[in-house]
Amino acid sequence: MTEKTPPSSSRATPAQTSRSKDMMDLHLAGTTALVTGAASGIGRATALALAAEGVRVALLDRDAAALAETAEALRGQGHSDAAAFVVDLTDEEQVRRTVDAAIAELGRLDAVVCCAGISGPVGRGIEQTSLAEWNAVFAVNVTGAFLVLRHTLPALRAVAAASVVLLSSDSAFVASPGMAPYAASKAALVQFARALSVDLAGTGIRVNTVAPSIVDTPMSRGDLGAEAFDAPAFPVQAAAEVAAHVVYLVSPRGRAVSGTTLLSDFGFSARSGFPA
């Protein structure tokens, strides 16, 4: 197995020194990560958060224009080494080529974060949902993650310790009306991660999921309507808050955590329906 790339020995800036006094060192500087769904929402926030910790990131998404905006945002923060790749995660050959190119660009791979996802039909029962719509949700949300991991695992095995984080949802545990395909796909991701963590036990590769409730992202605003976020009657978290969970799980600080789901839902799922 290869040795970890040592953290950069360059002198810390005043801003970095000030930041280090307020934050726990996650020991991520000098590592690398591949992030899917990096064009917007949680994927973009995760890429920015990882880069802020000194991680070199490869950005993957099918939206070329929005992906370029993420890369520009990283450059604006001084991260000129971010690499962006436009890819359809439902096409295995595209995934294979893109993963190979990303790893060649990074030189090694320490983490994979799969944030790419779609909602599919919203507000419709399965009688009004076509097979094509059902399959499209699973193709992106589940098969996309499978393909990315299928082709990144050799590189992850080549390092001493690696981490995989899949973005699920509280919909894996609780359901909203008219979103059966989405809920089923997110539940599948949770069990996929658990099974994979068992398969990879002893290899140094950890696998976990993060399952947030409603997050203020372009996708959520598209599903619920932007006006729903003006004075929401439900708790809403920011994409950066979810990204912070991901960064911890990616980091060596989370080395004992594998095969589990970090449920970020303001405690909603813990409540009993008992009227007391």
N, C-alpha and C positions, 0 to 999 in steps of 0.2 A: 504494500500500500504506500502511496506517496505521502510525503510530509506536508503538514499544513503550511501554507504560505505565511510567513511571519508578518505581523502588523507593520505598517509603514513606520520608518524611524524619523520621518520629517518632523520638524519642530511644530508644535501645536500653535494655532493662531489664538489671539486673545479670546475670540468668540468660543473656540473649542475648549479653552481652559475654563472659561466661565461655565460652559455647558457641563463639563465633566464634574464640576462641583455639585451640580444639581441632579445628575443622573447616574444610575448604576452602569458600570462598564459591562456591556454585553459580549465583549470579546469577539466581535464580528469583523473588525477592521482587517482588510486584506483577504477576506473570503469573497465568494461569488454566488450569485443566485440567478435563476431563470424564473421570470414571472409572466404568467399568461393573463390575458384580460387586462393588460397594462395600459390600455388606451384611456381608461376613465374609471371613475368610481373607486372601489376598494383596491383593484389592481394597480391603478395609478398611485393611490395613497401608499400602498405597500412598497412599490418601487421607490418612491421618494423617501419613505421611512428607512428602508434598508440602505439606500445610498447615504443617508444622513449618518448611519452607523459605520460607514466606511466599506460597504459591500459594493463590489462591481456587479452591475445588473445587466442582464439581457432581457429586453422587453419584447413580448410577443402579443400580437393582436391581429385581427382581420381588418380593422378600421385604420387605414394608412394615415389619414389626415389627423385623427385624434392621437394616434400613436406618435406621430411627429411632434405633437404638442407636449406629450409626456417627455419625450427625449429633450425637447427644448427647455422644459421646466427643470430637468436635471442639469442641463448645461448651465442654466441660469443660476443654479446653486453650486456651481463649480465642479460638477461631475461630468467631465467631457468624455469619459471613457464608456458611457452607456451605449449599448448596441441595440438597435431596433430592428425587428424582423416582422414583416407582414406575412401572416399564415392563416389558413383555414384549418382549424384543429380537428375537423371531421374528415380530413383527407390524410390518410396515413403517410403517403409518399411525401406530401408537403411537410408534415410533421417531422418525418425522418430527416429530410434535407435541412430543415430549419434548425432542428436540435443539433445536428452535426456542425452547422455553421456557427451556431451560438457558442457551442463548447470550444470550437476552434478559436473563436474571438476571445472568449474568457480565459482559455488555457487550462481550465479545470472547472469542476462544478461541485459546490458544497451544499446547495439547497435548490429545491424546486417548490414554487408556490403556484398552485392552480386556482386562479380567480375567475377565469373566463366562464361565463354563464348567461343563459337567457331565461326569461320568465315563461315564454310560451303563452298559450291562451290564458286569459285572466277573466274571471267572472262567468265561466262556462262550465257546465257539467260534461261528463265524458260522452254523453249522447250527442253533444254538439261539438265534440272534439274529434278531428279526423286522425286516422292512423299516421298520416304524414306529419301532422302537428305534434303528436305524441313522440314519434321517432326523432323529430328535430330537436326536441328538448333533451332527450337522452343522448343524442349524438354529440351535442355541445357539452352538456353538464356532466355526463358520466363517461361516455366513450372518449371524449376529448382528453379528459384527465388520464384515462387508461393509456391512450396512445402516447401522450407526453411522457408518462412514467415508463412505459415499455421501452422507449428509446433513450431515456436519460439514465436509467438504472445502471448501465455499465459504467458511466462516468461517476455516478454517485458511489458505486462500489469501490472505485479507485482511490477514494480519499479515506482518511482514518475515521471520520465521523461526518455524517450528512443528515439533512433534515428535509422532510417533505410535509407541506401543509396544504390541505385541500379546503377551499372555501365552501362550506355547506350553508345551512340556514336553520333557524329555529323551526322552519317548516318541516324539517326532518322529524320533529317531535310533536308539534302541534299543527293543526291544519286550518287554513282559511277557506271559506267557500269558493268554489270555482277555480281552484288552482291545483287540482289533483296531479297533473303531469309534473309540475314544478316540485311539489312536496315529495312525490315518489322519487324523483331524480335526486333530490338532496338527501333523502334517507338512504338511497343507494350509495351515495358518496361516503356517508358515515360508515356504513358496513364495509365498503371497499377499503377504506383506510384502516379499519380495524383488522380486516383479513390480511392486508398487505403488511401491517406492522408485525403480525405473527409470522408471516412468511419470511420477513427480513430480520427477525430477532437474531441477535448475535453477529450481524453484519456491520453494525455501527450506523445503520440508517434508521432514523426514527420517522414515524408517520403519524400525523395528527390532523384533526379537522377543527375549524373555527366555525361556529354556528351563530351568527348574529340575528337579532330580530330586525325591525325596520331600520335601514340605514339611508341617510339622505344622499342618494346617488342619482345620476341621470336615469338609470333603469327604474328605480323606485318612483321617481317623479313621472316617468312615462306610464307606469302601471296605475298609480293612484291619482295622478293629476298634480301639477305643481301647486295648486291652491291648497291641497291637503296638507302641505308643509308650512303654510303661513301661520296657522295657530292650531297645531295638531292636537287631537284628543288622545293621542297615543305617544308613548315615549319614543324618541328618535335619537339614534346615535350617528356620529359623524364617521365618514370613511376612515379618517385618521385614527379614530379610537379603535376600530377593528384592526387596522394595520399594526397598531401597537401590540395587540395580542399575537399577531402573526410573527412579528419581529422577535418577540420573546421565545416563541416556540422554535423558530429557526436557530436561535442562539444557543451556544453551549450552556447557558444558564438553565435551559430546559432539558438537559441531557437525560434526566430520569423520567421524562414525560414522553410516552409513546402509546399509540393505540387508543387514544382518548379524544374527546371532543370538548373544546372550550365553548360553553354555551353562554353567549353574551346577550341576554334578553331582559335585563333589569329585574330578574327574579320572577318573571311572569309564569313560567312553566312550573315553578315550585308551589304555586298557590292551589289550594284545594277548592273544589266546587261546593264543599259543605257550607251551608248558610250559617256561619257562626263568626 
